[in-house]
Amino acid sequence: PAELAGEFFYNCCPSHVQAHAASLLSPQPLRPLLGAIKTSRARLGTVPKHFVECLHDKVPSIDGQRAKQGHRNFLSIEPLDADHSPFLSAPVALADAIDRMLA
């Protein structure tokens, strides 16, 4: 629900940003998120991977993010003082992290 979006997705953002971002949300189908994904070394295995940790994310929590990190080999992990939406809560830090990952 939009009234909970601020708490879960935008908890590091000012209230006016939370309200605006929540007003733009639309329903998302869950079935694609629950399906099995098949990858191979020949395809996904050769793509360089980096991870942006959002330290104040609630969906997934930092513990959940770190558990996911164990399933892939990441070239770098960039922790951000951000929520689930770092493009809103920490845009400069996110851009800097991406620059470091691409360097």
PyMOL commands that set and color helices and strands:
alter all, ss='L'
color gray80, all
select helices_A, chain A and resi 2-9+15-23+31-34+44-46+62-69+86-89+91-102
alter helices_A, ss='H'
color red, helices_A
select strands_A, chain A and resi 50-54+76-80
alter strands_A, ss='S'
color yellow, strands_A
deselect
rebuild
show_as cartoon
